[in-house]
Amino acid sequence: MNLDEKITLVFLIWNVMVFLIYGIDKYKARRRVWRIPEKTLLILAFIFGGFGAWLAGITFHHKTRKWYFKIVWFLGMVTTLVALYFIWM
């Protein structure tokens, strides 16, 4: 496995982790217990986690009404795609 493939795998694992964190936050919201701060969720999505956050938003119906989450998810996806483009080119 070369370096390009390893970095791509790291991005994939990161997005799975972001997906799970959003799922945990939705679970906590339903139980009305301590939540993960929105700031943390936004940072995780922006730092190469846009795909995981977007998929979690759709899957768990979580944070989909807030416009700023949609923007950060999109920006996170763009940063991931740009990074992958430069890694693979």
N, C-alpha and C positions, 0 to 999 in steps of 0.2 A: 504494500500500500504506500503510494507516494504522498508527499506533503499536501498536494492539492486535495486528494481524497480524504486525508485526515482532517483537514480544515473543514471540508464540506460535512463530514461526519460530526464534527464538533457543533457546527451550525444546526444540524438536524437534532442532535441531543439537546441543545439549548432550547430549541423551539418546543420540543416535547416537554421539557421542564417548565417552560413558560405556560404551556397548555395546562399542565397539571396544577400549577400555582393558581391560575385563574379558576380552575375547577374547585380547588380547595376554598378559594374565597367565596365562590357561589354557594358551596356547601355551608360555610360559616354564615353567610347571609340568611340562608333558610333557617338556620338554627338560632339566629339572633345572638351570636356570640362575637367575640373580638374579631375584627376583620383586618385584612391586609390593607394598608393605606393605599389610596388611589395613586399617590405619587410613586410608590414602589411598583405598582402594576404598570404605570406609564413608562417608567424607566426600563423595566424588563422588556417591554414591547419595543421600545425605541432602539435598544441596543441589540440589534439583530434578532429580535424575538417577535417581529410583526406577524409572521405566518402562524406561529403557535397561538398568539393572542387573538388573532382574527378567527382562527378555527375554533378556539374556546368560546369566543363571543357568540358564534353561530350555534355551536353545540349546546352550550349551557344557557343560552339566552341571557348573557351576562354583559353588562356595560354597553349594550347596543343602542341605547337611547341617548347616550352622551356623545355629542358631536366630536369633542376633543379626543375621545378614545379612538374613534374611527380615523381621525387624522393621524394620530400617533401610530396606529396599526399600519396605515398606508405608508407612512414614512419609514417604519421599521422594515416593512417588506422591501421598499426601494433600497434602503441601505444594505440589506442582505443581498439583493440581486446585484447591486453595484459591486459589492465586495466579492461576490462569487465570480462576476464577470472578470474583474482584475486578477483574481486568483487563477482562473482557468485560462486566461489569455496570455 
